[in-house]
Structure formats: structure tokens, C-alpha cells
Amino acid sequence: MRALKVSAIAVALLSSGPALATETVCDGHEDNLNTYLEMTRILFNERQSERAGEYYADQFVSHNVDGGGLGTAVRTPDHMSRIWVHSKSASPDRQLINDLIICQGDLVVARVTMKGTRVTGEMEGNPPNGRRYETSATDTYRFKDGKVIERWGNNDSIAMIRQLGLKVDLSMTPLPTED
């Protein structure tokens, strides 16, 4: 892979965050990188949930444990919108910071740090407690025609649970989904 040539779009995004990572490597697919950076700013940091359809295909494959569900599932932008609405209610100041971004072909892989405070809403039956958290996560997105068509991700949920002092049932019983 060769070092990233920062495009005009990525430079424009730097002024409104999230910035390029400490290390960013891209093999000529800066369009996917730019879409990822914009998506991160709008959906993950600003949590403009109503804009999910701008970044996610009408149906996409998710390999994440979204909302407590297990395994791989076909999801919709509406499903993602509900996740961001919920996360914003629990931690309105949450921010995602890019640590490392690698893009190759139709994939963008990002190692990120998430920071925030539990100030409103309940989480796994626990009331808000005003505690701060900082965890790491790795997300992989497959793009087609400028939209996410597949995603994988994981985060250090145990670190978050510990930092927030939550009492959580770790049996992994899936939550009901509306999809």
C-alpha cells in the first residue's frame, strides 16, 4: 500500500472533524475514505440519525451485535437510525476519534477510540450515573456506489461496563428487533 494522498474533500472534513487518524493508509480509493470520514462526523459524532440512508444501502449486511442481537443480519438505515437515537439519549457527548484508518479496494478499516459520559437514559437497566468512559473499537466497512453494503465491528464493551460501574446480564440474550 502506498501512503494516502489527501484529497480536497478529506481536507475540508478536517476542519469539522473527525480528523484523519494518526496514521491513514489508502491505496487509491480516497472516495471510500472520504465517505467514511463524512459518515463518522454526521452519524457517529453529530448523530444526525435521519441521514443514515445517505451512507447505508437500503439493505446491508451487518456482522455486528446491534442492539443485543447475535450474528449476521440484513439491516436497514432505519435500524441504524434507531441505534444512534438510543446512543444519543444515553451519552449525548459521545465522540469517536480515528486512531488508524486503512482503506483498500472497497474496504475501509478504522481503529477508533470512543469517549463519552453517561448522563441520560438507561443502559441495560442501569440509570444514568454521570461517569465518563473511553473505549477502543475496530470497524470495517465495505462500500459500493458510495454506500455501506456490509459492516463488521467490535468494541471493548467490558471496559465500558467497568468504567461506568454497570450491573449487566452477560448472558447475551438477544433483544427483540424491528427489522
C-alpha positions in Angstrom: 0.0 0.0 0.0 1.2 3.5 -0.7 0.7 6.5 1.6 -2.5 8.4 1.3 -2.8 11.4 -0.9 -5.2 13.6 0.9 -8.0 14.8 -1.3 -9.7 18.1 -1.2 -12.8 16.5 0.3 -10.7 15.0 3.2 -9.0 18.3 3.8 -12.4 20.0 4.1 -13.5 17.4 6.6 -10.5 18.0 8.8 -11.9 21.4 9.8 -15.2 19.9 11.0 -13.9 16.5 12.4 -13.4 13.7 12.8 -9.9 14.2 11.5 -7.8 11.8 9.6 -6.2 9.3 12.0 -2.8 9.4 13.5 -2.0 7.0 10.7 -4.0 6.7 7.5 -3.1 4.5 4.6 -5.1 4.3 1.4 -4.5 2.5 -1.9 -6.2 5.0 -4.2 -9.8 4.6 -3.0 -10.0 8.0 -1.4 -13.7 8.2 -2.3 -14.4 5.5 0.3 -12.2 7.1 2.8 -13.9 10.5 2.3 -17.4 8.8 2.6 -16.2 7.1 5.8 -14.9 10.4 7.3 -18.2 12.2 6.5 -20.3 9.3 7.8 -18.3 9.3 11.0 -18.8 13.0 11.5 -22.5 13.1 10.7 -23.8 9.8 12.0 -21.4 8.8 14.8 -20.4 12.2 16.3 -23.2 14.5 15.4 -25.7 11.6 15.4 -27.9 13.1 12.7 -29.7 9.8 12.6 -32.2 10.8 10.0 -29.3 10.9 7.5 -28.4 7.2 7.7 -29.8 6.5 4.3 -27.2 8.8 2.8 -24.4 6.4 3.9 -26.0 3.0 4.2 -27.6 1.0 1.3 -31.3 0.3 1.6 -30.3 -3.2 2.8 -26.8 -4.1 4.0 -25.2 -7.0 5.8 -24.2 -6.3 9.4 -21.9 -8.7 11.3 -22.2 -6.5 14.5 -24.1 -7.2 17.7 -26.5 -4.4 17.0 -28.8 -3.7 19.9 -28.0 -7.0 21.5 -28.8 -9.2 18.5 -26.4 -12.0 17.7 -24.7 -12.9 14.5 -25.0 -11.7 10.9 -28.2 -10.0 9.8 -29.6 -7.9 7.0 -30.2 -4.4 8.3 -31.7 -1.1 7.0 -30.7 2.6 7.5 -33.8 2.8 9.8 -32.2 0.2 12.1 -29.1 2.3 12.3 -31.1 5.5 13.0 -32.7 3.8 16.0 -29.2 2.8 17.3 -28.0 6.4 17.1 -31.1 7.9 18.7 -30.7 5.5 21.6 -26.9 6.2 22.0 -27.5 9.9 21.9 -30.1 9.7 24.7 -27.6 7.8 26.9 -24.4 9.7 26.1 -25.1 13.0 24.2 -21.4 14.0 24.3 -20.0 10.7 22.9 -17.3 11.2 20.3 -15.5 8.8 18.0 -11.8 9.5 17.3 -10.0 7.8 14.5 -6.7 6.3 15.6 -5.8 4.3 12.4 -7.6 4.1 9.1 -6.7 1.6 6.3 -8.5 1.5 3.0 -8.0 -0.9 0.2 -10.3 -1.8 -2.6 -13.9 -1.5 -1.4 -13.0 -1.7 2.3 -12.3 0.9 5.0 -11.0 -0.4 8.3 -10.8 2.0 11.3 -9.4 1.6 14.7 -11.1 4.2 16.9 -11.4 5.5 20.4 -14.9 6.3 21.8 -15.3 8.8 24.7 -18.4 10.0 26.4 -20.4 10.5 29.6 -23.5 8.5 30.7 -25.8 11.4 31.6 -29.2 10.5 30.4 -31.3 7.4 29.6 -30.9 3.9 30.9 -28.4 1.4 29.8 -29.1 -2.3 30.3 -31.5 -1.4 33.1 -28.9 0.9 34.8 -29.9 4.6 35.4 -27.5 7.3 34.2 -24.6 8.0 36.6 -22.6 10.8 35.1 -19.5 8.6 34.7 -17.1 9.0 31.8 -15.8 6.2 29.6 -13.2 5.7 27.0 -13.0 2.5 24.9 -11.5 1.2 21.7 -13.3 -0.3 18.7 -12.5 -1.6 15.3 -14.9 -1.1 12.4 -14.7 -2.4 8.9 -17.0 -1.1 6.1 -17.5 -2.4 2.6 -18.6 0.3 0.1 -20.4 0.0 -3.2 -21.6 3.1 -5.1 -20.7 5.3 -2.2 -22.7 3.5 0.4 -22.1 0.9 3.1 -23.2 -2.6 1.9 -21.5 -4.6 4.7 -20.1 -3.8 8.1 -18.1 -5.6 10.9 -17.3 -4.1 14.2 -16.4 -4.7 17.8 -15.7 -2.6 20.8 -14.3 -3.1 24.2 -17.7 -3.4 26.0 -16.2 -4.9 29.1 -14.0 -1.8 29.6 -17.1 0.4 29.2 -19.1 -1.6 31.6 -16.3 -1.4 34.2 -15.7 2.3 33.7 -19.4 3.0 34.0 -19.9 0.7 37.0 -22.8 -1.0 35.3 -24.5 -4.2 36.5 -25.1 -6.1 33.3 -26.5 -9.5 32.4 -23.8 -11.0 30.2 -25.9 -14.0 29.1 -26.2 -12.4 25.6 -29.9 -12.9 25.3 -30.8 -11.2 22.0 -33.0 -8.1 22.3 -36.1 -8.0 20.0 -35.5 -6.2 16.7 -38.0 -4.4 14.5 -36.2 -5.5 11.2 
